[in-house]
Amino acid sequence: MEGDINQKLLTETTKNEEEEVLFKERLWTEMKKLWIVAGPAIFTRFSTFGVTVISQAFVGHLGPIELAAFSLCFTVLLRFGNGVLLGMASALETLCGQAFGAKQYHMLGIYLQRSWIVLFATALCLLPIYIFTTPILIALGQDETIATVAGYISYWFIGIVFSFIVSFTCQMFLQAQSKNMIIAYLAAFSIGIHICLSWLFTVKLKYGISGALLSTILAYWIPNIGQLLFITCGGCKDTWKGFSMLAFKDLMPVVKLSLSSGAMLW
C-alpha cells in the first residue's frame, strides 16, 4: 500500500516536472516570436526619436535662441502632429491585421492607399499651425525673437509632418506581414546618415540651422523612400497589386476608424 502511494507521488512529480519543462519551452518559443516582431519595432521607434535628439544636439551648438526655438517646435508642434497622425494611422494596423488573418491579401494594399488619403487630408488641416507659428506664439506671450526663429523652423517641419504619413502607414503595413527587419535596417541606415550629414552641414560647411533641418528632413524621408521601393518593387507581391481606384471607395469607414483610433491614443 505504501509502495503504491510512493509510486503515485513519484509519477505526479515526474508529470509536474515534464509540464514545467514543456511550459518553459513554450514560453521561450513564444518570447522569440514576440521579439522577432517587437525588437525591430522598438529599435525603429528609438531611431526615429534619436534623429530629433541628434538634430537638437547639433542645433545647441548654434546658440541658445536656436536651441530654444527648436526645442519649442519639437516639443509642441512636431509631437502634436506626430500624435495626431500616429493615432489615426493606428486604424491601418487593425485593418491590415484583419485582412491578413482572413487571407484577403490584396486588401492590405487598398487599405494602405486609403490610409494615405485620410492622413494626407489630416496633414493639410494641420498646416495652418505650422504656417502661422510665429504670430500664434507671439499671441501666447512667447519672446518675439524665439517666436521668429520658431516660425522659420516650423516651415521645415512641414516636410517632416508629411513624412509621418508614409512612415507610420508603411510600417504598419509591413508589420502586419511580419516584415519588420526591413524597417529596422532602414532606420539604422537613416540615423547613421543623419549623424554624418548633421556634422557636415552644421560643423564643416557652417550652414547653420538650415543645414541641421535639411539633415533632419532627409533622415525622416530616407527610410520612407526605402519602404516605398520595397513595397512597390516586389517585396510584397501578395499584398501590393499597384495603385487602384478602389482606394477612393468606402473611405468613410476608414475615416471613422481613424478618428476613433486617434481619440483613443490621445
N, C-alpha and C positions, 0 to 999 in steps of 0.2 A: 504493500500500500504506500509506504513512504517512498519507495523507489519510483512508483508511478507519479507521485507528486513532484519529485525532483526532476523526473524526465519532462513533465509538463512545463515546469518552471524554466528548464533549460531550453525547451523548444520555443517558449514565449520570448525568452531573452534573445535567442537567435533571430527570431522573426523581427523583434524590435530593432535589433542591430542592422538587419538587412533593410528594413524600412527606412532607418535613419540614413544609411549609406545611399539608398535609392533617392531619398529626398534631397540629400546634398548634391548628388549628381544632376538631378533635375533642376535644382536651384542654380547650379553652376552653368548648366546649359542655357537656361532662360536668361541669366545675367549676361552671358556672352552675346545672345541675340539682342538683348536690350542695349548693350553698349555699342554694338555694331551700328545701331540707329542713333542712339543718344550721343555717342562720342563725337562723331563729325558735326552733329548739330551744335553741341556745346562749344566745340572749337570754332565753328563758324561765327556764332554769336560773340565769342571772346575776341575774335579777329576783327569783326565789324566795329565793336566798341573800341578796340585798340587803335584802329585807324584814326578816330577822332582824338583819342588821348595823345597819339604821336603828333598830330597836327597842332593840338593845343600846346604841347611841349615846345615845338619849334616857333609858334606864334609868341610864346612867352619871352623869347629872346629878342623880339622886335620892340617891345615896350609895354608898359603897364596898361596904356589905353587900349592897344590892340588886343592884349590878353583879356582885359575886362569885357570888351565888346564881343570877342569870340566866345568867351565863356557864357555870356548872356544869351547869345544867339543859339549856342549849342544846348544850354540847359532849358531854355524856354521854347524857342522856335523849332529847332530840329527834333527835340524829344516829343514835342506836341504833334508834329507831322508824322513822326515815326509811330507814335502810339495810335493815332487815328488810322493810318494805312495798315499797320500790322494787325490791328483789331479787325478791320474789315477784310483783310486778306485771310484771316483765320477761317472764314467761311469756305474758302477753297480747299483747305485741309480736310474739312468734313465731307465735302462733295467728292473730292478725289478718292478719299478713303472708301466711301460707299461704292463708287463706281468701280474701283479696282477690286474690291471684295466681291462685287457682283459680276466680275469679269466683263464689264462693259468698258473695255479698254479705250475705245475710240472716244468715249465721252470725256476722258480726262483732258484731252486737248481742247475740246469745246469749252469745258468749264474754265480752263486756263485763259482762253481768249475772252470769255465773258467777264472773268475777274479783272482782266486788263482794262476792259471798257469801264467797269464800275469804279475801279481805283483811279483811272485817269480822270474821270469826271469829278471824283472826290478831290484829287490833287488840284484841279482847276479851281474848285471852290475855296481851297486854302491859299491860293496865290495872293489875294489882297493883303493877307497878313505879312507876307514876305516883301511885297512891293511897297507897302506903306509902313514899314517897320520904324523908320526914323520919326515921323510925326506921331505914331502910336506911343513910342517910348517917351518922347518929349511930353506928350499929354499926360502920361502916367508919372511924370516928375523925374525922369532919368536925366542925368547930366547931358547937355547938348552935344559935347564933343564925343562922348561914348556912344550916344544915340546915332550920330552921323556915321561913325565907323561901323556900328552895328548894322545900319541900313545898307552900307556897301557890302558887308559880309552876307547879309540876308539875300542879296541878289544872287550870289554864288550858291547859296544853299538851295535855291530853286532847283538847280540841277541835281542836287543830292536827293531832294524830296521825290523827284520823278524817277530817280534810280531805285527808290524803295518799291515802286510798283513792280518792276521787273524782278528785283531781288527777292522780295517776300513770296511772290506768286510762283516763280520758278523753283525756289527752294521747297515749297510745299508740294508742288507738282512732282519733283524728283524724290522727295522723302516718302510720298505715298507709294512709290515703286521700290523703296529701299536702295535708291541710287544716291547715297549720301556722300560717298567718297569723292566724287567729282566736285561737290560743293566745297568740301574741306580742302582739296588740292588747290582750287581756285582762290579760296580765302587766304591760304598760306602764301601763294604766289603774289596776291594783291598786297598783303601787308609788307612783304619783303620789298616789292617795287616802291611802295609808299615811303618807306624809310629812306631809300636811295634818292627818290625824287624830291622829298622834302629837304634833305640835306643839299641836294644840287641846286634847287630853286631858291632856297632861303639863305643858305650859308655861302655857297660857292658863287652863284650868279647874282645874289643880292636882289632878288625880285620882290622881296618883302612879303606882305600879307597876300598879295595876288599869287605869288609862287606857292605859298602854303595851301591856299584854297584850290589852286589848279591841281596840285598833287592829291588833295583830298578827294576832289571830284573824280579824278582818274582812278583812284583806289576803290571808289564805290562802283564805277562803271566797268572796270576790267573784269571782275567776276560775272557781272551781268552779261557781258558780251560772250564770255566763255560758256555760260549756261545756255544762252540762246543758241549758240552754234552747236552745242552738244545735243540740245533737244531737236533742233530743226535739221540737223545734218546726219541723222541716222542713229543717234544714241537712244532714242525712244521710238523705235519703229512701230510698236504695237499701240502706243498711246498718242502719238503725234502723227496725224494724217494731213497736215498742212492747214493753212488758213481757210476758214469756212464761214459762209454767211449765216450758218446756224448759230454762230456766236451772238448775233443780234436778236435772236428769238428767245422768248421766255426769260427775259432779263429780270423781270420783277421778283421772281422767287430768289434769285441770286442777290438782288438789292436788299430784300427783306432779311435774308440770312446774314448778309454782310453787316447790315445795320445792327442786328441783334448781337452778332459776334463782337462788333466794335463796342457796343454798350457793355457787354459782359467784361471785356478786357479793361475798360475804363472803370 
